[in-house]
Amino acid sequence: MKNHYYENIKRQFKHTSHREFNFDNGVYCHHSLTEIGPTMFTWWADFAFMLNGCYISVDWIHPRMAFKDAIREKALKQVNHLYKERRQENFLDNSVPIYKKLGNSGKKIQAWRTIPRKLNTDGFGLALKLAEDNLHKVADFVIQPSVDVEWHKYGKSVSVCAPVEVRSNDDVASLALILKRIL
């Protein structure tokens, strides 16, 4: 039995044109990798390639980045209750409108000016840093390699967490080749 949702998505991304991208060795890298040295650690990369007429967008992160993100998220949860005034539910709560004159008697809101809040941001940064340092010592997070695929009307989105170093366009091409075999 066919799934009509995925069949419609396939039909939509077959009609979407991705000819405006410059695919180098079959891969389009969204950022430059020239400043990365041969001994530097890499944390993330974004690139795309075509597979059977389908546009595949890849977001790769190293497990050390996933570990750092997990520690940061847990530290933010620990510190957020100390600085409740830092959180803002609506960004327009602390702003005033800037009006533009319309005719003789009318006015229209053109933009919003935010009013700086009196907040101890240094204290928040220090508390966050201390919480992160503490979590680095006692954290028991388990980060495993993973590949998550989502379908969209422009193509497929692939999120990869793998312990490889991506320092050049050749490394990106080899990772794309591995993903082509998996997909």
C-alpha positions as CSV (number, residue, x, y, z in Angstrom):
1,M,0.0,0.0,0.0
2,K,1.4,3.4,-1.0
3,N,1.7,6.3,1.5
4,H,0.1,9.2,-0.3
5,Y,2.0,11.8,1.9
6,Y,5.4,10.5,0.8
7,E,4.3,10.1,-2.8
8,N,3.2,13.7,-2.9
9,I,6.5,14.9,-1.4
10,K,8.5,12.8,-3.9
11,R,6.4,14.4,-6.7
12,Q,7.1,17.9,-5.4
13,F,10.8,17.6,-5.1
14,K,11.2,16.0,-8.5
15,H,9.7,19.3,-9.9
16,T,11.9,21.5,-7.7
17,S,15.0,22.8,-9.6
18,H,18.4,22.9,-7.9
19,R,20.4,23.9,-10.9
20,E,21.4,27.2,-9.2
21,F,23.9,25.4,-6.9
22,N,27.5,24.9,-8.0
23,F,28.1,21.2,-7.2
24,D,31.9,20.6,-6.9
25,N,32.7,16.9,-7.2
26,G,28.9,16.3,-6.9
27,V,28.8,18.1,-3.5
28,Y,27.8,21.7,-2.6
29,C,29.4,22.9,0.6
30,H,27.5,25.8,2.3
31,H,30.7,27.2,3.9
32,S,34.4,27.4,3.2
33,L,36.8,24.8,4.7
34,T,40.0,26.5,3.6
35,E,40.8,28.0,7.1
36,I,40.8,24.6,8.8
37,G,44.3,23.2,9.4
38,P,45.3,19.6,9.1
39,T,45.6,19.2,12.9
40,M,42.5,21.2,13.9
41,F,39.4,19.6,15.3
42,T,36.2,20.0,13.3
43,W,32.8,20.4,15.0
44,W,30.2,20.6,12.3
45,A,29.6,21.0,8.5
46,D,26.6,21.6,6.2
47,F,26.6,20.4,2.6
48,A,24.3,19.1,0.0
49,F,24.3,16.7,-3.0
50,M,22.0,15.2,-5.5
51,L,21.0,11.5,-5.4
52,N,18.7,10.1,-8.0
53,G,17.3,13.5,-8.8
54,C,16.6,14.2,-5.2
55,Y,18.3,17.1,-3.3
56,I,19.9,15.9,-0.1
57,S,20.8,18.5,2.5
58,V,23.2,17.1,5.2
59,D,23.9,18.6,8.6
60,W,26.9,16.8,10.2
61,I,28.1,17.3,13.7
62,H,30.9,15.5,15.6
63,P,29.9,13.7,18.8
64,R,32.1,16.1,20.7
65,M,29.8,18.9,19.5
66,A,26.7,16.9,20.5
67,F,28.3,16.4,24.0
68,K,29.1,20.1,24.3
69,D,25.5,21.0,23.2
70,A,24.0,18.5,25.8
71,I,26.2,20.0,28.5
72,R,25.2,23.6,27.5
73,E,21.5,22.7,27.5
74,K,21.7,21.0,30.9
75,A,23.7,24.0,32.3
76,L,21.1,26.5,31.0
77,K,18.3,24.5,32.7
78,Q,20.3,24.6,36.0
79,V,21.0,28.4,35.8
80,N,17.8,29.7,34.3
81,H,15.8,29.6,37.5
82,L,18.4,32.0,39.1
83,Y,17.8,34.7,36.5
84,K,14.1,34.7,35.8
85,E,14.2,38.3,34.7
86,R,16.5,37.3,31.9
87,R,13.8,35.2,30.2
88,Q,11.4,37.2,28.1
89,E,8.2,35.7,26.9
90,N,7.5,38.3,24.3
91,F,10.3,40.4,22.8
92,L,8.0,43.4,22.3
93,D,7.3,43.6,26.1
94,N,10.4,45.8,26.6
95,S,10.1,48.0,23.6
96,V,8.5,51.2,22.4
97,P,7.0,51.9,18.9
98,I,8.6,54.2,16.4
99,Y,5.9,56.0,14.4
100,K,5.9,57.2,10.8
101,K,3.8,60.2,10.0
102,L,1.0,59.5,7.4
103,G,-0.6,62.6,6.0
104,N,-1.6,65.5,8.3
105,S,-3.1,63.6,11.3
106,G,-2.2,59.9,10.9
107,K,0.6,57.8,12.1
108,K,1.7,54.2,11.6
109,I,4.1,52.0,13.5
110,Q,7.3,51.8,11.4
111,A,9.6,49.8,13.8
112,W,10.1,48.9,17.5
113,R,13.0,50.2,19.6
114,T,14.0,47.9,22.5
115,I,14.8,49.5,25.8
116,P,17.9,48.0,27.4
117,R,17.1,46.1,30.6
118,K,19.1,46.5,33.8
119,L,20.4,42.9,34.2
120,N,23.5,41.4,35.6
121,T,24.6,39.6,32.4
122,D,28.1,39.0,33.8
123,G,26.6,37.1,36.7
124,F,24.6,35.0,34.4
125,G,27.6,34.2,32.2
126,L,29.7,33.3,35.3
127,A,27.0,31.1,36.7
128,L,26.6,29.4,33.3
129,K,30.4,28.8,33.0
130,L,30.6,27.3,36.5
131,A,27.6,25.0,35.8
132,E,29.2,23.9,32.5
133,D,32.6,23.2,34.2
134,N,30.8,21.2,36.9
135,L,28.9,19.2,34.4
136,H,32.1,18.5,32.4
137,K,33.4,16.7,35.5
138,V,30.4,14.7,36.4
139,A,28.4,14.4,33.2
140,D,27.3,10.9,32.2
141,F,25.8,11.7,28.7
142,V,26.0,9.0,26.1
143,I,26.4,10.3,22.6
144,Q,26.0,7.7,19.9
145,P,26.5,8.0,16.1
146,S,23.2,8.5,14.4
147,V,21.7,9.2,11.0
148,D,18.2,10.9,10.9
149,V,16.4,11.4,7.6
150,E,13.4,13.7,7.1
151,W,11.5,14.3,3.9
152,H,10.6,17.8,2.7
153,K,9.1,19.1,-0.5
154,Y,12.5,20.4,-1.6
155,G,14.3,17.1,-0.9
156,K,15.6,15.2,2.0
157,S,17.3,16.5,5.1
158,V,19.8,14.2,6.8
159,S,21.2,14.9,10.3
160,V,24.4,13.0,10.9
161,C,26.4,12.6,14.1
162,A,29.6,10.7,13.3
163,P,33.1,10.6,14.7
164,V,34.9,11.7,11.5
165,E,37.0,14.8,10.9
166,V,35.9,17.0,7.9
167,R,38.7,19.4,7.1
168,S,38.6,19.7,3.4
169,N,36.2,19.4,0.4
170,D,37.7,15.9,-0.2
171,D,36.5,14.8,3.3
172,V,33.1,16.3,2.6
173,A,33.0,14.3,-0.7
174,S,34.0,11.1,1.0
175,L,31.3,11.6,3.7
176,A,28.7,12.3,1.0
177,L,29.8,9.1,-0.8
178,I,29.2,7.1,2.5
179,L,25.8,8.7,2.9
180,K,24.8,7.9,-0.7
181,R,25.5,4.3,0.0
182,I,23.5,4.4,3.2
183,L,20.5,6.2,1.6
